[in-house]
Amino acid sequence: MVDETGPAYLGGLPVAVAAGFSAMPQLLAAFRTGAGVPYASYGTEAVEAQAALNRPAFVNQLVADWIPQIPDVAAQLGDRGRATRVADVGCGLGWAAIELAKAYPHVRVDGYDSDEESIARARRNAADAGVSDRVTFDVVDASSGYGQRRYDLILFFECVHDMAHPVTAIAQAKAALAEGGTVIVMDERVDEPLGVGDPVQTFFATASVLWCLPQGRVEPDSEAVGTMMSASRFRGVAREAGWSDIEILPIDHPFWRFYRLLG
């Protein structure tokens, strides 16, 4: 429980709680006006706290468990005869991108995040892990696209519900996908209606109003949906973005649901 990459590590949680309380004056004002609260208002600790909560899963499950349950993606990543390119959108401190690069030495990964501090730390993390020759990180808003690059695999790990313009972000992924490519979205596992009494969903509902939704509402024309994005709500986002449907992948996890975007 004290190993920051151990599967039971929750060291990021108390730091996240403290960061949330530090932004409480801005949150109270936002509740009254409907405005957002910038990520920077939560303090520098917020960046590390958010990454610390997800890193154990990326280290222990991403390559060992999640990818093998998507056979075609696993085969593509494992094919050393092709130059596979992956985009990790909303990459944070880069832990998922780094784990992919360590597991698949022939794969190139581009990480994108709108937070400059996160990208700076991600670059340092990649250098420390010895994969900076195959992993790049850039400050990019997901709704603005990724230039002329085309990707075989585009990943959105626990970030779509935070975005001010999730529809546009998902549409940009469709435009950036190479022929035969795949887009995978991992987001909170919540029911519709909310599972009252379920401790995990109660936590997500609390996090939504204190952390995720306020940050997504900073832009005046925000369309952020917040943490409580059910499967049907995400299906609507995907279809509005030009996808025909979503497939819920058979990856069992107590916190997250995994989607593949179709057509």
TORKOL-4160 file (C-alpha; in steps of 0.2 Angstrom, whole numbers, padded with zeros to 4 digits, m for minus):
263
<pt num="1" X="0000" Y="0000" Z="0000"/>
<pt num="2" X="0015" Y="0012" Z="0001"/>
<pt num="3" X="0022" Y="0006" Z="m0016"/>
<pt num="4" X="0016" Y="0020" Z="m0028"/>
<pt num="5" X="0015" Y="0007" Z="m0042"/>
<pt num="6" X="0007" Y="m0006" Z="m0032"/>
<pt num="7" X="m0011" Y="m0011" Z="m0036"/>
<pt num="8" X="m0018" Y="m0006" Z="m0019"/>
<pt num="9" X="m0009" Y="0011" Z="m0018"/>
<pt num="10" X="m0021" Y="0025" Z="m0014"/>
<pt num="11" X="m0008" Y="0039" Z="m0010"/>
<pt num="12" X="m0015" Y="0051" Z="m0023"/>
<pt num="13" X="m0032" Y="0051" Z="m0015"/>
<pt num="14" X="m0028" Y="0062" Z="0001"/>
<pt num="15" X="m0018" Y="0074" Z="m0010"/>
<pt num="16" X="m0033" Y="0076" Z="m0022"/>
<pt num="17" X="m0045" Y="0079" Z="m0007"/>
<pt num="18" X="m0033" Y="0093" Z="m0001"/>
<pt num="19" X="m0032" Y="0100" Z="m0018"/>
<pt num="20" X="m0051" Y="0100" Z="m0019"/>
<pt num="21" X="m0052" Y="0110" Z="m0003"/>
<pt num="22" X="m0039" Y="0122" Z="m0009"/>
<pt num="23" X="m0051" Y="0127" Z="m0023"/>
<pt num="24" X="m0066" Y="0128" Z="m0012"/>
<pt num="25" X="m0069" Y="0147" Z="m0013"/>
<pt num="26" X="m0068" Y="0146" Z="m0032"/>
<pt num="27" X="m0080" Y="0131" Z="m0032"/>
<pt num="28" X="m0093" Y="0140" Z="m0021"/>
<pt num="29" X="m0093" Y="0154" Z="m0034"/>
<pt num="30" X="m0094" Y="0142" Z="m0048"/>
<pt num="31" X="m0109" Y="0134" Z="m0041"/>
<pt num="32" X="m0118" Y="0150" Z="m0040"/>
<pt num="33" X="m0114" Y="0156" Z="m0057"/>
<pt num="34" X="m0112" Y="0141" Z="m0068"/>
<pt num="35" X="m0094" Y="0145" Z="m0072"/>
<pt num="36" X="m0079" Y="0134" Z="m0071"/>
<pt num="37" X="m0064" Y="0132" Z="m0060"/>
<pt num="38" X="m0047" Y="0131" Z="m0069"/>
<pt num="39" X="m0036" Y="0116" Z="m0066"/>
<pt num="40" X="m0022" Y="0128" Z="m0060"/>
<pt num="41" X="m0034" Y="0133" Z="m0046"/>
<pt num="42" X="m0032" Y="0116" Z="m0038"/>
<pt num="43" X="m0013" Y="0119" Z="m0035"/>
<pt num="44" X="0002" Y="0110" Z="m0042"/>
<pt num="45" X="m0002" Y="0095" Z="m0031"/>
<pt num="46" X="m0017" Y="0091" Z="m0041"/>
<pt num="47" X="m0007" Y="0086" Z="m0056"/>
<pt num="48" X="0003" Y="0073" Z="m0046"/>
<pt num="49" X="m0013" Y="0067" Z="m0037"/>
<pt num="50" X="m0023" Y="0063" Z="m0052"/>
<pt num="51" X="m0009" Y="0054" Z="m0060"/>
<pt num="52" X="m0005" Y="0044" Z="m0044"/>
<pt num="53" X="m0023" Y="0037" Z="m0044"/>
<pt num="54" X="m0022" Y="0030" Z="m0061"/>
<pt num="55" X="m0004" Y="0025" Z="m0062"/>
<pt num="56" X="m0005" Y="0008" Z="m0053"/>
<pt num="57" X="m0018" Y="0002" Z="m0065"/>
<pt num="58" X="m0008" Y="0007" Z="m0080"/>
<pt num="59" X="0008" Y="m0002" Z="m0073"/>
<pt num="60" X="m0001" Y="m0018" Z="m0068"/>
<pt num="61" X="m0016" Y="m0020" Z="m0080"/>
<pt num="62" X="m0014" Y="m0010" Z="m0096"/>
<pt num="63" X="m0002" Y="m0022" Z="m0105"/>
<pt num="64" X="m0005" Y="m0038" Z="m0094"/>
<pt num="65" X="m0024" Y="m0038" Z="m0094"/>
<pt num="66" X="m0033" Y="m0024" Z="m0104"/>
<pt num="67" X="m0025" Y="m0025" Z="m0121"/>
<pt num="68" X="m0025" Y="m0045" Z="m0122"/>
<pt num="69" X="m0044" Y="m0043" Z="m0120"/>
<pt num="70" X="m0045" Y="m0033" Z="m0136"/>
<pt num="71" X="m0037" Y="m0047" Z="m0148"/>
<pt num="72" X="m0035" Y="m0037" Z="m0164"/>
<pt num="73" X="m0027" Y="m0022" Z="m0155"/>
<pt num="74" X="m0016" Y="m0034" Z="m0146"/>
<pt num="75" X="m0011" Y="m0042" Z="m0162"/>
<pt num="76" X="m0007" Y="m0025" Z="m0170"/>
<pt num="77" X="0003" Y="m0019" Z="m0156"/>
<pt num="78" X="0013" Y="m0035" Z="m0155"/>
<pt num="79" X="0017" Y="m0035" Z="m0174"/>
<pt num="80" X="0035" Y="m0031" Z="m0175"/>
<pt num="81" X="0034" Y="m0030" Z="m0194"/>
<pt num="82" X="0023" Y="m0014" Z="m0195"/>
<pt num="83" X="0027" Y="0004" Z="m0188"/>
<pt num="84" X="0012" Y="0006" Z="m0177"/>
<pt num="85" X="0008" Y="0023" Z="m0170"/>
<pt num="86" X="m0002" Y="0027" Z="m0155"/>
<pt num="87" X="m0010" Y="0043" Z="m0148"/>
<pt num="88" X="m0013" Y="0044" Z="m0130"/>
<pt num="89" X="m0025" Y="0059" Z="m0128"/>
<pt num="90" X="m0027" Y="0067" Z="m0111"/>
<pt num="91" X="m0011" Y="0058" Z="m0107"/>
<pt num="92" X="m0008" Y="0067" Z="m0090"/>
<pt num="93" X="0010" Y="0063" Z="m0084"/>
<pt num="94" X="0012" Y="0050" Z="m0097"/>
<pt num="95" X="0011" Y="0034" Z="m0087"/>
<pt num="96" X="0000" Y="0024" Z="m0100"/>
<pt num="97" X="0011" Y="0030" Z="m0115"/>
<pt num="98" X="0027" Y="0025" Z="m0106"/>
<pt num="99" X="0020" Y="0007" Z="m0101"/>
<pt num="100" X="0015" Y="0004" Z="m0119"/>
<pt num="101" X="0032" Y="0010" Z="m0125"/>
<pt num="102" X="0041" Y="m0002" Z="m0113"/>
<pt num="103" X="0030" Y="m0017" Z="m0118"/>
<pt num="104" X="0031" Y="m0014" Z="m0137"/>
<pt num="105" X="0048" Y="m0007" Z="m0142"/>
<pt num="106" X="0043" Y="m0005" Z="m0160"/>
<pt num="107" X="0028" Y="0006" Z="m0157"/>
<pt num="108" X="0029" Y="0025" Z="m0157"/>
<pt num="109" X="0017" Y="0034" Z="m0145"/>
<pt num="110" X="0012" Y="0052" Z="m0145"/>
<pt num="111" X="0004" Y="0059" Z="m0129"/>
<pt num="112" X="m0007" Y="0075" Z="m0129"/>
<pt num="113" X="m0013" Y="0085" Z="m0115"/>
<pt num="114" X="m0020" Y="0103" Z="m0113"/>
<pt num="115" X="m0010" Y="0105" Z="m0096"/>
<pt num="116" X="0007" Y="0112" Z="m0099"/>
<pt num="117" X="0013" Y="0106" Z="m0081"/>
<pt num="118" X="0007" Y="0088" Z="m0085"/>
<pt num="119" X="0017" Y="0088" Z="m0102"/>
<pt num="120" X="0033" Y="0094" Z="m0094"/>
<pt num="121" X="0032" Y="0081" Z="m0081"/>
<pt num="122" X="0028" Y="0068" Z="m0094"/>
<pt num="123" X="0043" Y="0072" Z="m0104"/>
<pt num="124" X="0054" Y="0070" Z="m0088"/>
<pt num="125" X="0045" Y="0053" Z="m0084"/>
<pt num="126" X="0048" Y="0047" Z="m0102"/>
<pt num="127" X="0067" Y="0051" Z="m0101"/>
<pt num="128" X="0069" Y="0043" Z="m0084"/>
<pt num="129" X="0061" Y="0027" Z="m0091"/>
<pt num="130" X="0072" Y="0027" Z="m0106"/>
<pt num="131" X="0059" Y="0028" Z="m0119"/>
<pt num="132" X="0059" Y="0047" Z="m0124"/>
<pt num="133" X="0066" Y="0041" Z="m0141"/>
<pt num="134" X="0049" Y="0033" Z="m0145"/>
<pt num="135" X="0037" Y="0043" Z="m0134"/>
<pt num="136" X="0033" Y="0061" Z="m0137"/>
<pt num="137" X="0022" Y="0073" Z="m0127"/>
<pt num="138" X="0014" Y="0089" Z="m0133"/>
<pt num="139" X="0002" Y="0102" Z="m0126"/>
<pt num="140" X="m0013" Y="0100" Z="m0137"/>
<pt num="141" X="m0032" Y="0103" Z="m0134"/>
<pt num="142" X="m0040" Y="0087" Z="m0140"/>
<pt num="143" X="m0054" Y="0097" Z="m0149"/>
<pt num="144" X="m0041" Y="0105" Z="m0160"/>
<pt num="145" X="m0034" Y="0089" Z="m0168"/>
<pt num="146" X="m0017" Y="0082" Z="m0170"/>
<pt num="147" X="m0011" Y="0090" Z="m0186"/>
<pt num="148" X="m0008" Y="0078" Z="m0201"/>
<pt num="149" X="m0003" Y="0063" Z="m0191"/>
<pt num="150" X="m0013" Y="0047" Z="m0193"/>
<pt num="151" X="m0014" Y="0034" Z="m0179"/>
<pt num="152" X="m0017" Y="0015" Z="m0179"/>
<pt num="153" X="m0023" Y="0016" Z="m0161"/>
<pt num="154" X="m0030" Y="0031" Z="m0152"/>
<pt num="155" X="m0033" Y="0030" Z="m0133"/>
<pt num="156" X="m0043" Y="0041" Z="m0121"/>
<pt num="157" X="m0040" Y="0035" Z="m0104"/>
<pt num="158" X="m0052" Y="0043" Z="m0091"/>
<pt num="159" X="m0053" Y="0060" Z="m0099"/>
<pt num="160" X="m0067" Y="0062" Z="m0110"/>
<pt num="161" X="m0079" Y="0067" Z="m0096"/>
<pt num="162" X="m0067" Y="0081" Z="m0091"/>
<pt num="163" X="m0067" Y="0089" Z="m0108"/>
<pt num="164" X="m0076" Y="0105" Z="m0112"/>
<pt num="165" X="m0080" Y="0099" Z="m0130"/>
<pt num="166" X="m0081" Y="0080" Z="m0129"/>
<pt num="167" X="m0090" Y="0078" Z="m0146"/>
<pt num="168" X="m0077" Y="0088" Z="m0155"/>
<pt num="169" X="m0063" Y="0078" Z="m0147"/>
<pt num="170" X="m0071" Y="0062" Z="m0152"/>
<pt num="171" X="m0074" Y="0068" Z="m0170"/>
<pt num="172" X="m0055" Y="0074" Z="m0171"/>
<pt num="173" X="m0050" Y="0056" Z="m0167"/>
<pt num="174" X="m0061" Y="0049" Z="m0181"/>
<pt num="175" X="m0052" Y="0061" Z="m0193"/>
<pt num="176" X="m0035" Y="0056" Z="m0186"/>
<pt num="177" X="m0038" Y="0037" Z="m0188"/>
<pt num="178" X="m0028" Y="0027" Z="m0200"/>
<pt num="179" X="m0037" Y="0014" Z="m0211"/>
<pt num="180" X="m0041" Y="m0001" Z="m0200"/>
<pt num="181" X="m0037" Y="0009" Z="m0184"/>
<pt num="182" X="m0046" Y="0008" Z="m0167"/>
<pt num="183" X="m0051" Y="0021" Z="m0154"/>
<pt num="184" X="m0053" Y="0015" Z="m0136"/>
<pt num="185" X="m0061" Y="0026" Z="m0123"/>
<pt num="186" X="m0060" Y="0021" Z="m0104"/>
<pt num="187" X="m0071" Y="0031" Z="m0093"/>
<pt num="188" X="m0080" Y="0030" Z="m0076"/>
<pt num="189" X="m0091" Y="0015" Z="m0074"/>
<pt num="190" X="m0108" Y="0022" Z="m0068"/>
<pt num="191" X="m0126" Y="0016" Z="m0070"/>
<pt num="192" X="m0141" Y="0026" Z="m0077"/>
<pt num="193" X="m0149" Y="0031" Z="m0065"/>
<pt num="194" X="m0135" Y="0032" Z="m0053"/>
<pt num="195" X="m0133" Y="0017" Z="m0042"/>
<pt num="196" X="m0139" Y="0024" Z="m0025"/>
<pt num="197" X="m0129" Y="0017" Z="m0011"/>
<pt num="198" X="m0115" Y="0010" Z="m0022"/>
<pt num="199" X="m0099" Y="0017" Z="m0014"/>
<pt num="200" X="m0089" Y="0018" Z="m0030"/>
<pt num="201" X="m0103" Y="0028" Z="m0039"/>
<pt num="202" X="m0106" Y="0039" Z="m0024"/>
<pt num="203" X="m0087" Y="0043" Z="m0025"/>
<pt num="204" X="m0089" Y="0047" Z="m0044"/>
<pt num="205" X="m0104" Y="0058" Z="m0041"/>
<pt num="206" X="m0094" Y="0068" Z="m0028"/>
<pt num="207" X="m0079" Y="0069" Z="m0039"/>
<pt num="208" X="m0089" Y="0076" Z="m0053"/>
<pt num="209" X="m0095" Y="0091" Z="m0044"/>
<pt num="210" X="m0079" Y="0095" Z="m0035"/>
<pt num="211" X="m0066" Y="0091" Z="m0048"/>
<pt num="212" X="m0071" Y="0085" Z="m0065"/>
<pt num="213" X="m0086" Y="0095" Z="m0071"/>
<pt num="214" X="m0079" Y="0112" Z="m0064"/>
<pt num="215" X="m0063" Y="0110" Z="m0074"/>
<pt num="216" X="m0073" Y="0106" Z="m0089"/>
<pt num="217" X="m0084" Y="0121" Z="m0088"/>
<pt num="218" X="m0070" Y="0134" Z="m0089"/>
<pt num="219" X="m0073" Y="0138" Z="m0107"/>
<pt num="220" X="m0089" Y="0149" Z="m0109"/>
<pt num="221" X="m0097" Y="0137" Z="m0123"/>
<pt num="222" X="m0092" Y="0121" Z="m0113"/>
<pt num="223" X="m0102" Y="0105" Z="m0116"/>
<pt num="224" X="m0094" Y="0095" Z="m0102"/>
<pt num="225" X="m0104" Y="0081" Z="m0096"/>
<pt num="226" X="m0094" Y="0077" Z="m0080"/>
<pt num="227" X="m0090" Y="0060" Z="m0072"/>
<pt num="228" X="m0107" Y="0053" Z="m0072"/>
<pt num="229" X="m0106" Y="0049" Z="m0090"/>
<pt num="230" X="m0116" Y="0033" Z="m0092"/>
<pt num="231" X="m0115" Y="0022" Z="m0107"/>
<pt num="232" X="m0130" Y="0029" Z="m0116"/>
<pt num="233" X="m0124" Y="0047" Z="m0113"/>
<pt num="234" X="m0107" Y="0042" Z="m0121"/>
<pt num="235" X="m0116" Y="0033" Z="m0135"/>
<pt num="236" X="m0125" Y="0050" Z="m0139"/>
<pt num="237" X="m0108" Y="0059" Z="m0138"/>
<pt num="238" X="m0101" Y="0047" Z="m0150"/>
<pt num="239" X="m0115" Y="0047" Z="m0163"/>
<pt num="240" X="m0115" Y="0066" Z="m0162"/>
<pt num="241" X="m0097" Y="0066" Z="m0167"/>
<pt num="242" X="m0100" Y="0055" Z="m0182"/>
<pt num="243" X="m0097" Y="0038" Z="m0176"/>
<pt num="244" X="m0111" Y="0025" Z="m0179"/>
<pt num="245" X="m0111" Y="0017" Z="m0162"/>
<pt num="246" X="m0100" Y="0011" Z="m0147"/>
<pt num="247" X="m0096" Y="m0007" Z="m0142"/>
<pt num="248" X="m0094" Y="m0010" Z="m0123"/>
<pt num="249" X="m0078" Y="m0021" Z="m0121"/>
<pt num="250" X="m0078" Y="m0036" Z="m0110"/>
<pt num="251" X="m0065" Y="m0029" Z="m0098"/>
<pt num="252" X="m0071" Y="m0031" Z="m0080"/>
<pt num="253" X="m0065" Y="m0017" Z="m0069"/>
<pt num="254" X="m0074" Y="m0010" Z="m0053"/>
<pt num="255" X="m0070" Y="0008" Z="m0058"/>
<pt num="256" X="m0070" Y="0010" Z="m0077"/>
<pt num="257" X="m0079" Y="0005" Z="m0092"/>
<pt num="258" X="m0071" Y="0002" Z="m0109"/>
<pt num="259" X="m0078" Y="0007" Z="m0126"/>
<pt num="260" X="m0073" Y="0004" Z="m0144"/>
<pt num="261" X="m0080" Y="0017" Z="m0156"/>
<pt num="262" X="m0088" Y="0010" Z="m0171"/>
<pt num="263" X="m0089" Y="0016" Z="m0189"/>
